[in-house]
Amino acid sequence: MTCRNLTPEERAVIIDKGTERPFTGRFYLNKERGLYLCRQCDAPLFRSDDKFESGTGWPSFDDAIPGAVRQVPDADGRRTEIVCAKCGGHLGHVFFGEGLTPKSARFCVNSISLSFDPADKPAAATEKAVFAGGCFWGVEYHFRKVKGVLSTRVGYIGGKTEHPSYRQVCTGMTGHAEALEIEYDPKVVGYEELAKLFFEIHDPTQFNRQGPDVGNQYRSAVFYTSDEQKRIVESLIARLEGKGYRVVTEVVKAGEFWPAEEYHQDYYEKTGHHPYCHIYQKRF
C-alpha cells in the first residue's frame, strides 16, 4: 500500500487523531460533484451525493462508500471514531439518530483528512501493456510499485480456451500464459521503462519456466498492443542478446486477456508474502 508523506498539520489529525477547527476546512462548503478520497492513501471514501450541510463546521456525509470507512468506538464509549479502512488514517466521528437527513447518520470528517477527485475532470489518456514472465503474482508485485502505473490485474492470454480457469491453465493444455495487464499513464512512465523492468525482474533465458515453476503457462512473453510497443521490445531483446543473453521471450500481438480469479489479484499485498521466483537484476 502506498501512502503519501504528510505535512505536520496533516499528521496531527490523520495520525495523532486531532481535530481541525470548525468552519476552516477547505471542503466544508464544497459543492462540486465527485469523490472524496483519503488524504493519506487515496482510497475513495465518500460520494458528493451523500454530502449535506449540517451546520457543524465540518464536511458531513450521511453515508460512506461501502467498506471504505471503519467505525471504532472511543475508549470512553461516548463517541464512535471513523478511520480509513485501507490505511487506518483518522477521519473524524460518526453520529446516528440526529434526524438531519432521511438516513439519520452524520459522518463528521476533517477536511484535512480528505482529497477531492472532481467528476468533471478531463479523462486521462492511458495505455496498456501486457507481460508474462512466470507466476503472475511476482510480476504484479514489482509493477505495482512503479510511479505512473495506475492499475494492474493478473490473468491469462495467448491460449485457445475462452474464460479459462486457473485449474485449466495449470494443465498446460489451454495454451495460455499467466500474465499481467498494466494500465499506465504515458506522461509519467514510458513503455520502454516498463519493458526494461519486465526483463529485469525475471529471467528471459528460461524456456517455459521461471525458477521452480515449470510449464508453458510460465513462459516469458510480451503481448504488444501497438507496432511501437513491438519495436521497443525487439530493440531491447537485441540489446540483451548483444550482451550475451540467449533470450527466449516471445513477442506476440495481444489477443483476449481473461482476468484471473479474484483471490489471485494483488496476491502478495493481500497475504503479506514476497515473490519466490522474481528478483530484480539490472540488465540495461
Number of C-alpha atoms within 10 A of each C-alpha: 9 10 11 9 11 13 8 10 11 21 18 16 20 26 16 11 16 16 18 20 10 14 15 14 19 14 20 22 16 14 12 14 15 16 20 24 20 29 23 25 19 19 19 22 23 25 19 18 14 16 22 18 16 16 11 11 18 25 26 26 22 23 19 18 13 10 10 16 25 17 14 14 13 12 9 7 8 8 13 19 22 22 24 26 16 18 15 16 22 27 29 26 19 21 14 13 11 11 10 14 15 9 13 13 18 25 25 21 26 28 26 22 25 27 20 21 17 13 12 9 8 7 7 10 9 13 15 18 20 23 27 29 29 31 27 28 24 22 25 25 19 16 19 19 11 15 11 18 21 14 14 20 21 28 25 28 29 22 19 12 16 12 13 19 16 14 8 14 21 18 13 16 14 20 19 26 28 30 33 30 23 21 17 24 19 15 10 10 14 14 18 16 11 19 18 17 20 22 25 17 20 23 24 24 15 19 17 19 20 22 14 10 15 17 19 21 30 25 26 29 23 25 24 21 16 12 10 12 19 16 13 17 23 16 13 16 20 14 14 17 12 10 11 9 15 13 17 16 22 16 18 13 15 16 12 12 20 22 20 20 12 11 8 16 19 18 19 15 14 11 8 7 10 14 16 12 17 22 15 13 12 10 13 11
